Amino acid sequence: MSKKEKKSAQEPAEETVEPIDGVETAAEETVPETPDSPGADETAALKEQLAAQEDRFLRLCAEYDNFRRRSQKEKEGIYQDATADAVKAMLPVYDNLERALKQETADEAYKKGVEMTMAGLKKAFADLGVTEIDAVGASFDPNIHNAVMHIDDDTLGENTVAEVFQAGFMLGEKVIRFAMVKVAN
């Protein structure tokens, strides 16, 4: 290789840059236009067009962001509704197991089997985020309790839940089933 070829191989090749219509490059000299010059109207029109395109772009980005948030919220809501519906379908089984546990039986193996089944169902509910509404001794709240009886009892406070007839359940802040209770005073 000759010295000339080595030198040209080490030096970067010159790149030619072609100007783009409406865009000034650093190589071009910019001449400030006066309002009376013929290109001022064209420049103002291009600036307005650029501002309009930028506004459209920002609006499109905002619409997409709102769509993404709304879709995520709907997805979470659908999952919560589906979980609530599945748990609602299993609540009669829970009620039957609860009644079976209250019955006296001489067969200890049978009683232990029912207790294990109830424990498994409660664990499945807990894994889904379903909680039982605490009612006995709590203050009556019409948002989570369904009062079916009223008694006068001086030992209990005003609007206190005296007894639970049917357990209530919640999934997060959503009530799946209201607790059926007896309220005192």
PLY file of the C-alpha trace (Angstrom):
ply
format ascii 1.0
element vertex 185
property float x
property float y
property float z
element edge 184
property int vertex1
property int vertex2
end_header
0.00 0.00 0.00
1.33 3.40 -0.87
1.58 6.30 1.55
-1.23 8.08 -0.26
-3.58 5.07 0.10
-2.71 4.65 3.81
-3.40 8.31 4.47
-6.76 8.20 2.68
-7.74 5.01 4.55
-7.05 6.65 7.92
-8.96 9.86 7.17
-12.73 9.68 7.30
-14.47 10.15 4.04
-16.27 13.45 3.54
-20.00 13.07 3.73
-22.28 15.21 1.73
-25.44 16.39 3.37
-28.36 17.28 1.22
-30.71 19.92 2.62
-34.30 18.97 3.39
-37.03 21.30 2.23
-38.14 23.64 5.03
-35.33 22.57 7.43
-32.22 24.61 7.90
-28.93 22.82 8.51
-25.95 24.08 10.47
-23.94 24.40 7.28
-26.38 26.86 5.80
-26.19 30.46 6.79
-29.43 31.77 8.10
-30.38 35.21 7.01
-32.85 36.85 9.29
-35.93 37.72 7.36
-37.67 40.99 7.84
-41.42 41.12 7.92
-41.38 42.78 4.52
-39.31 40.09 2.84
-41.07 37.59 0.56
-40.13 34.46 2.68
-41.66 35.82 5.91
-45.17 34.75 4.97
-43.95 31.29 4.08
-42.01 31.02 7.37
-45.01 32.13 9.40
-47.22 29.60 7.60
-44.69 26.84 8.25
-44.49 27.78 11.93
-48.28 27.67 12.21
-48.33 24.31 10.45
-45.64 22.99 12.81
-47.55 24.24 15.86
-50.74 22.58 14.58
-48.93 19.27 13.99
-47.33 19.45 17.44
-50.74 20.09 19.02
-52.23 17.10 17.17
-49.32 14.94 18.28
-49.71 15.96 21.95
-53.46 15.34 21.83
-52.90 11.91 20.29
-50.40 11.04 23.04
-52.87 12.17 25.71
-55.69 10.14 24.13
-53.52 7.03 24.02
-52.47 7.49 27.66
-56.12 7.85 28.73
-57.06 4.77 26.70
-54.28 2.75 28.32
-55.36 3.76 31.83
-59.03 3.11 31.12
-58.24 -0.33 29.66
-56.15 -1.27 32.70
-58.92 -0.17 35.07
-61.54 -2.12 33.10
-59.32 -5.21 33.11
-58.94 -5.06 36.88
-62.68 -4.51 37.31
-63.53 -7.50 35.13
-61.18 -9.73 37.13
-62.70 -8.57 40.42
-66.25 -9.10 39.12
-65.41 -12.60 37.87
-63.83 -13.50 41.21
-66.86 -12.15 43.09
-69.22 -14.19 40.89
-67.20 -17.37 41.45
-67.17 -16.84 45.22
-70.91 -16.06 45.21
-71.53 -19.42 43.54
-69.55 -21.17 46.31
-71.25 -19.44 49.26
-74.08 -22.04 49.52
-71.38 -24.70 50.00
-69.84 -22.55 52.75
-73.24 -22.19 54.43
-73.86 -25.96 54.31
-70.44 -26.72 55.77
-71.07 -24.18 58.53
-74.41 -25.87 59.37
-72.71 -29.29 59.33
-70.10 -28.06 61.83
-72.83 -26.87 64.22
-74.51 -30.29 64.29
-73.54 -32.73 66.99
-72.14 -36.02 65.74
-70.63 -39.09 67.37
-68.44 -39.81 64.36
-65.17 -37.92 64.99
-63.72 -38.81 61.59
-66.76 -37.28 59.87
-66.50 -34.13 61.99
-62.77 -33.82 61.26
-63.41 -34.23 57.53
-66.00 -31.44 57.53
-63.63 -29.19 59.52
-60.81 -29.85 57.04
-63.11 -29.11 54.10
-64.22 -25.84 55.72
-60.61 -24.89 56.43
-59.72 -25.56 52.79
-62.61 -23.41 51.56
-61.64 -20.56 53.90
-58.03 -20.77 52.67
-59.20 -20.66 49.04
-61.26 -17.56 49.84
-58.29 -15.94 51.57
-56.05 -16.69 48.57
-58.56 -14.90 46.34
-58.60 -11.89 48.69
-62.08 -12.59 50.06
-62.59 -11.71 53.72
-65.44 -12.52 56.06
-67.24 -9.49 57.49
-66.72 -9.24 61.24
-70.14 -8.67 62.72
-70.74 -9.92 66.28
-70.13 -7.09 68.73
-69.45 -4.59 65.94
-71.45 -1.45 65.36
-74.25 -1.91 62.81
-73.26 -0.60 59.36
-75.96 -0.73 56.69
-73.24 -0.80 54.01
-72.08 -4.27 55.07
-74.86 -5.64 57.33
-78.43 -6.68 56.60
-80.53 -6.35 59.78
-83.33 -8.94 59.85
-84.13 -8.78 63.59
-84.07 -6.21 66.35
-83.87 -6.92 70.09
-83.73 -4.80 73.22
-80.73 -5.78 75.33
-79.31 -3.48 77.99
-76.01 -5.37 78.10
-75.22 -4.41 74.50
-74.63 -0.88 73.24
-76.72 1.15 70.82
-76.88 -0.35 67.29
-74.63 -3.27 68.16
-74.75 -6.54 66.24
-75.95 -9.22 68.66
-75.98 -12.29 66.44
-75.03 -13.33 62.90
-77.45 -15.55 61.02
-75.50 -15.70 57.78
-71.87 -14.66 57.29
-71.10 -11.82 54.90
-68.09 -11.56 52.60
-66.09 -8.80 50.92
-63.59 -8.74 48.08
-61.44 -5.70 48.71
-63.95 -2.88 49.17
-66.75 -4.67 47.29
-69.42 -6.51 49.26
-70.09 -9.95 47.81
-72.80 -10.82 50.33
-74.13 -8.73 53.20
-73.98 -10.25 56.68
-77.48 -11.16 57.89
-77.58 -10.00 61.52
-79.69 -9.31 64.62
-79.21 -5.79 65.98
-79.59 -4.78 69.61
-81.38 -1.64 70.89
0 1
1 2
2 3
3 4
4 5
5 6
6 7
7 8
8 9
9 10
10 11
11 12
12 13
13 14
14 15
15 16
16 17
17 18
18 19
19 20
20 21
21 22
22 23
23 24
24 25
25 26
26 27
27 28
28 29
29 30
30 31
31 32
32 33
33 34
34 35
35 36
36 37
37 38
38 39
39 40
40 41
41 42
42 43
43 44
44 45
45 46
46 47
47 48
48 49
49 50
50 51
51 52
52 53
53 54
54 55
55 56
56 57
57 58
58 59
59 60
60 61
61 62
62 63
63 64
64 65
65 66
66 67
67 68
68 69
69 70
70 71
71 72
72 73
73 74
74 75
75 76
76 77
77 78
78 79
79 80
80 81
81 82
82 83
83 84
84 85
85 86
86 87
87 88
88 89
89 90
90 91
91 92
92 93
93 94
94 95
95 96
96 97
97 98
98 99
99 100
100 101
101 102
102 103
103 104
104 105
105 106
106 107
107 108
108 109
109 110
110 111
111 112
112 113
113 114
114 115
115 116
116 117
117 118
118 119
119 120
120 121
121 122
122 123
123 124
124 125
125 126
126 127
127 128
128 129
129 130
130 131
131 132
132 133
133 134
134 135
135 136
136 137
137 138
138 139
139 140
140 141
141 142
142 143
143 144
144 145
145 146
146 147
147 148
148 149
149 150
150 151
151 152
152 153
153 154
154 155
155 156
156 157
157 158
158 159
159 160
160 161
161 162
162 163
163 164
164 165
165 166
166 167
167 168
168 169
169 170
170 171
171 172
172 173
173 174
174 175
175 176
176 177
177 178
178 179
179 180
180 181
181 182
182 183
183 184
